[in-house]
């Protein structure tokens, strides 16, 4: 991944799911944190930092990769990266 990485972080406060994800749209990567996750009282600053690092780990964590066109690291690799 070069210096021209385009990363967008989106807070989707209206999505009630307790989740976060990273996806690819053309040349951009979009990290979405859903409203259900943001509304959890257990979501401390440290937990949010770990969550963001895990999602970035899908982008930056390296091999092994999962199927998403070969750009996304597996769950375990994203955990290791975070």
TORLOZA-285810 format. One record per residue (C-alpha): residue number from 1; residue in three letters; x, y, z. Coordinates in Angstrom, 3 decimals, always signed. Layout:
+-----+------+----------+----------+----------+
! pos ! code !       px !       py !       pz !
+-----+------+----------+----------+----------+
! NUM !  ALA !        X !        Y !        Z !
...
+-----+------+----------+----------+----------+
***
This chain:
+-----+------+----------+----------+----------+
! pos ! code !       px !       py !       pz !
+-----+------+----------+----------+----------+
!   1 !  UNK !   +0.000 !   +0.000 !   +0.000 !
!   2 !  UNK !   +1.529 !   +3.242 !   -1.135 !
!   3 !  UNK !   +1.373 !   +6.825 !   +0.017 !
!   4 !  UNK !   -1.764 !   +7.396 !   -2.053 !
!   5 !  UNK !   -4.007 !   +5.349 !   +0.287 !
!   6 !  UNK !   -7.488 !   +6.853 !   +0.491 !
!   7 !  UNK !   -9.090 !   +5.884 !   +3.809 !
!   8 !  UNK !  -12.533 !   +7.163 !   +4.800 !
!   9 !  UNK !  -13.817 !   +6.669 !   +8.351 !
!  10 !  UNK !  -17.596 !   +6.773 !   +8.599 !
!  11 !  UNK !  -19.666 !   +6.814 !  +11.780 !
!  12 !  UNK !  -23.066 !   +5.395 !  +10.819 !
!  13 !  UNK !  -25.028 !   +6.450 !  +13.898 !
!  14 !  UNK !  -28.359 !   +5.306 !  +12.440 !
!  15 !  UNK !  -27.258 !   +1.697 !  +11.906 !
!  16 !  UNK !  -28.329 !   -0.248 !  +15.024 !
!  17 !  UNK !  -25.921 !   -3.140 !  +14.454 !
!  18 !  UNK !  -23.170 !   -3.699 !  +16.994 !
!  19 !  UNK !  -20.362 !   -3.989 !  +14.500 !
!  20 !  UNK !  -17.618 !   -2.316 !  +12.490 !
!  21 !  UNK !  -16.161 !   -3.198 !   +9.115 !
!  22 !  UNK !  -13.783 !   -2.100 !   +6.427 !
!  23 !  UNK !  -14.602 !   -2.359 !   +2.744 !
!  24 !  UNK !  -13.134 !   -1.318 !   -0.567 !
!  25 !  UNK !  -14.857 !   +0.954 !   -3.068 !
!  26 !  UNK !  -12.705 !   +1.435 !   -6.136 !
!  27 !  UNK !   -9.448 !   +2.926 !   -4.904 !
!  28 !  UNK !  -10.899 !   +3.954 !   -1.526 !
!  29 !  UNK !  -11.151 !   +1.979 !   +1.702 !
!  30 !  UNK !  -14.091 !   +2.741 !   +3.975 !
!  31 !  UNK !  -13.996 !   +1.952 !   +7.681 !
!  32 !  UNK !  -17.524 !   +2.036 !   +9.104 !
!  33 !  UNK !  -18.386 !   +2.037 !  +12.791 !
!  34 !  UNK !  -22.076 !   +1.333 !  +13.295 !
!  35 !  UNK !  -24.326 !   +3.145 !  +15.726 !
!  36 !  UNK !  -25.106 !   +0.069 !  +17.791 !
!  37 !  UNK !  -21.407 !   -0.285 !  +18.542 !
!  38 !  UNK !  -21.039 !   +3.372 !  +19.419 !
!  39 !  UNK !  -23.966 !   +3.209 !  +21.862 !
!  40 !  UNK !  -22.452 !   +0.402 !  +23.972 !
!  41 !  UNK !  -21.573 !   +1.647 !  +27.465 !
!  42 !  UNK !  -18.723 !   -0.910 !  +27.574 !
!  43 !  UNK !  -17.020 !   +0.755 !  +24.590 !
!  44 !  UNK !  -14.154 !   +2.498 !  +26.366 !
!  45 !  UNK !  -11.510 !   +4.561 !  +24.607 !
!  46 !  UNK !   -9.164 !   +1.568 !  +24.796 !
!  47 !  UNK !  -11.786 !   -0.780 !  +23.319 !
!  48 !  UNK !  -12.523 !   +1.660 !  +20.491 !
!  49 !  UNK !   -8.796 !   +1.948 !  +19.760 !
!  50 !  UNK !   -8.501 !   -1.848 !  +19.568 !
!  51 !  UNK !  -11.582 !   -2.022 !  +17.329 !
!  52 !  UNK !  -10.098 !   +0.555 !  +14.929 !
!  53 !  UNK !   -6.732 !   -1.223 !  +14.917 !
!  54 !  UNK !   -8.454 !   -4.538 !  +14.148 !
!  55 !  UNK !  -10.336 !   -3.059 !  +11.190 !
!  56 !  UNK !   -7.159 !   -1.388 !   +9.918 !
!  57 !  UNK !   -5.489 !   -4.779 !  +10.355 !
!  58 !  UNK !   -7.753 !   -6.134 !   +7.619 !
!  59 !  UNK !   -6.205 !   -3.517 !   +5.334 !
!  60 !  UNK !   -2.601 !   -3.433 !   +6.580 !
!  61 !  UNK !   -2.081 !   -6.801 !   +8.285 !
!  62 !  UNK !   -0.703 !   -8.724 !   +5.310 !
!  63 !  UNK !   -0.868 !  -12.473 !   +4.700 !
!  64 !  UNK !   -2.894 !  -14.598 !   +5.046 !
!  65 !  UNK !   -5.674 !  -12.883 !   +3.130 !
!  66 !  UNK !   -9.322 !  -13.750 !   +2.704 !
!  67 !  UNK !  -11.296 !  -13.772 !   -0.495 !
!  68 !  UNK !  -12.391 !  -10.100 !   -0.874 !
!  69 !  UNK !  -10.337 !   -9.813 !   -4.038 !
!  70 !  UNK !   -7.152 !  -10.497 !   -2.115 !
!  71 !  UNK !   -6.865 !   -7.130 !   -0.342 !
!  72 !  UNK !   -8.245 !   -8.066 !   +3.103 !
!  73 !  UNK !   -6.299 !   -9.906 !   +5.816 !
!  74 !  UNK !   -8.068 !  -12.736 !   +7.621 !
!  75 !  UNK !   -9.710 !  -12.241 !  +11.031 !
!  76 !  UNK !   -6.791 !  -13.816 !  +12.859 !
!  77 !  UNK !   -4.262 !  -11.678 !  +11.013 !
!  78 !  UNK !   -6.302 !   -8.534 !  +11.749 !
!  79 !  UNK !   -6.327 !   -9.561 !  +15.439 !
!  80 !  UNK !   -2.555 !  -10.090 !  +15.356 !
!  81 !  UNK !   -2.042 !   -6.692 !  +13.676 !
!  82 !  UNK !   -4.195 !   -4.943 !  +16.295 !
+-----+------+----------+----------+----------+
***
